[in-house]
Structure formats: C-alpha cells, structure tokens
C-alpha cells in the first residue's frame, strides 16, 4: 500500500533528479528576454524566437514562468516534499488514533493535501486542466 509519505518521497526523488540534471547543464537562477529563457551560464533554456513568425506571439507568455522555475526552485520543492513526508509519517498515526477534530490533525490534513497535489503532478498521477485560481473562483 502506498502511503502519502511514499508518494511525497517518490516525487521529491524524481524532482531532485531532474533538477540535478538540469543544474549540471543550465544552473540557476534563470532569466529571460522577449524571446528566450537563459541559464546563469547564458545557455538557452527555452527559445520562442520563432513565435511571432508562426503567427502565435502568445507563445512567449511562458518565458517568465520557465525562468522562475529553475533547478534551485526544484531543489527547494524537493526538500519541502521530503520534509512534508517526514511530517506525514510522524502524524499519520495521530490522525488515525485521534477521534474528532484537533488542530494537529487538521494541520496534518491540510499540509499533506497540498503537498500531495504537488507530488501527484510531478509523478503524473493526476492532472489539472486549469490554474488553481480559476478552479477556486471560476
């Protein structure tokens, strides 16, 4: 049986591996201009220079996001997932042993739910069709 902590650790491991591989070639932080995202060593991470030529200038809208989520961000998220897995392991027994709501159980549930949403996106075990802001307000 896969536990939430197992899922969190698996996602952390996968993300850390990808971040390490990206960091070896394209260390962060990354930056961008109107056409490309660049690593700290000035390698091109994403190139949208043909976007206006193919009639879709909207394709450059992802460059700030790509630059924002460089390998250092991946390492930080992986560390957060690992720490949340540790927390989930410690508090899983509390959640099952406690009858009724308690602040600790509610905190565990909230923290784990959000971390699992991230982990499952990394692992590809769930999909999101629209931004969270639209899901909450739309």
Residue pairs with C-beta under 8 A, 6 or more apart in sequence:
3 88
3 89
3 92
4 85
4 88
4 92
4 112
4 115
4 116
5 85
5 86
5 88
5 89
5 92
6 85
7 116
7 119
7 120
7 123
7 125
8 81
8 82
8 84
8 85
8 88
8 112
8 115
8 116
8 119
9 81
9 82
9 85
10 119
10 123
11 78
11 81
11 118
11 119
11 120
11 122
11 123
12 77
12 78
12 79
12 81
12 82
12 85
12 119
13 78
14 122
14 123
15 74
15 77
15 78
15 81
15 122
16 74
16 75
16 78
18 74
19 71
19 72
19 74
19 75
19 78
20 71
22 70
22 71
22 74
23 71
23 72
23 75
25 39
25 43
26 39
26 40
26 41
26 43
26 45
26 70
26 71
27 39
27 40
27 41
27 70
27 71
28 39
28 40
28 70
28 71
28 72
28 73
29 40
29 67
29 70
29 72
30 37
30 38
30 39
30 40
30 45
30 66
30 67
30 68
30 70
31 37
31 38
31 67
32 38
32 46
32 63
32 64
32 66
32 67
33 63
34 60
34 63
35 47
35 48
35 49
35 51
35 60
35 63
36 44
36 45
36 46
36 47
36 48
36 49
36 63
37 44
37 45
37 46
37 63
37 66
37 67
38 44
38 45
38 67
39 45
39 70
45 66
45 67
45 70
46 62
46 63
46 66
48 59
48 60
48 62
48 63
51 57
51 58
51 59
51 60
77 118
80 115
81 115
81 118
81 119
84 111
84 112
84 115
85 115
87 108
87 111
87 112
88 108
88 111
88 112
88 115
91 104
91 105
91 108
92 108
94 104
94 105
94 108
95 105
95 108
95 109
98 104
98 105
117 126
120 126
121 127
121 128
128 135
130 138
